[in-house]
Amino acid sequence: MQEIIQNEVVDKALPGDSYRHLIYEYLTKLGVSENTAEYLNMLGLLLILIIVVFIIDFVIRKILVKTFYKFASVSKTNFDDLLVANKVPRNIAHIIPLLIAMEFTPIIFRDFLNFDGVIEKGLQVFAIILTLWIVRSFLNTLKDYFKTLPRLKDKPIDSYIQVFMIFAWVAGFMSAIAIITDTPFVKFLTALGAASAVIILIFKDTILGFVASIQVSINDMVRIGDWITFEKYGADGDVVEINLATVKVQNFDKTITTIPTYALISDSFKNWRGMMSSGGRRIKRSISIKMDSVHYLTKEQLDALSGIQLISTYLEQRQADINNFNNTHNIDKTKLLNGRNLTNLGVFRKYVQTYVEKHSAINKDMTIMVRQLAPSAQGIPIEIYAFSSDKRWANYEYIMADIFDHVLAAVPYFDLEVFEYPSTLKL
């Protein structure tokens, strides 16, 4: 059978033909049968080729990687360092050994066409995989490099690279199948069109994520490093990664929440970037005053409050205006209800307004307001609305606590009471 196959083969002069029967000739001289000698000759040459390929691969890899290391150490840019870190030189070094293997394989399997076809297809498939490895490592290098650039480090580079690699792997997979089945790539691609509906169904999330990542990037909705709050997914923290399928948020308790990328355009979430890029972080908190503690101020009480430095000038001017109005209109002041009067709640509100305006940690160029909200069963809310100059979370909380510590301690000086639910004692 072997002789029939050999007779059907058209002899072609290939490099190394003069050496490929050395082992065969040596074995036949030792009395080994021709059929056995042919197989042992093939296996011997294959072993030699494998050893040579591994040695060449090792030497080239060492030389190439060492050369890149030396070049990276003297280079000013970090791009070459990232090439080494992502194993680009290491992967490129495999090209020459692969070419050597593809060149000498036909010589080794010249007399074994069945084996030759399988090995050649295997090497071609490996060439496709090696190409994808090189492309992936180079793209990872670009990704890491772009993240070091200030204008690109907050962009979803991962998404674009993942999309490209998905198409590359699909194309590589289809090429490998076409090689294995001996089907022209164009025909294989045409036949694959019939299964397009299934492919779309399989890659539905990928397609949605790709479209979403483009919209997120174009509309600048989310960047890496943004603080977002997404109540539906329980996310409240900084965005640490944006890729094709998911957005990873590191919450303030150091847990990680994973959000589908397309949820950023289909659902509502809060991005705190505007606050972080502004001049301050908002303080919006209130205390509730008991209604029955609110009353008009008598002259004696006004005299006592005039000793408070922050509002002494205000009380003097305000009381002068009120007395002038009441005298002009002949108001009977035997009852405090008549005419115009100051209340302890109004004076307290003015005191808090002045205190917040003069606080060193409050941004004076942004809104500062102390307002009275609608009364409720829990009393009258007095809300402080201002912006702290320091936006860091710990410092912001300290500033807000410092203000309300003072305000709560100041309430009794105005003969007011803070509302709180009565405690219930268990016997």
Salt bridges, closest charged atoms under 4 A:
ASP11 OD1 - ARG110 NH2 3.91
ASP17 OD1 - ARG20 NE 3.24
ASP17 OD2 - ARG110 NH1 2.98
ASP57 OD2 - ARG61 NH1 2.55
ASP57 OD1 - HIS94 ND1 2.58
ASP111 OD2 - ARG20 NH1 3.14
ASP111 OD2 - HIS21 NE2 3.38
ASP154 OD2 - ARG223 NE 3.56
ASP158 OD1 - LYS147 NZ 3.41
ASP182 OD2 - LYS121 NZ 2.86
ASP220 OD2 - ARG223 NH2 2.55
ASP220 OD2 - ARG273 NH1 3.30
ASP226 OD2 - ARG273 NH2 2.84
GLU241 OE1 - LYS248 NZ 3.92
ASP267 OD2 - LYS232 NZ 3.19
ASP303 OD2 - LYS299 NZ 3.27
GLU383 OE2 - LYS284 NZ 3.28
GLU383 OE1 - ARG371 NE 2.58
ASP390 OD2 - ARG392 NH2 2.78
ASP402 OD2 - HIS359 NE2 2.96
ASP415 OD2 - HIS295 NE2 2.84
GLU417 OE1 - LYS290 NZ 3.43
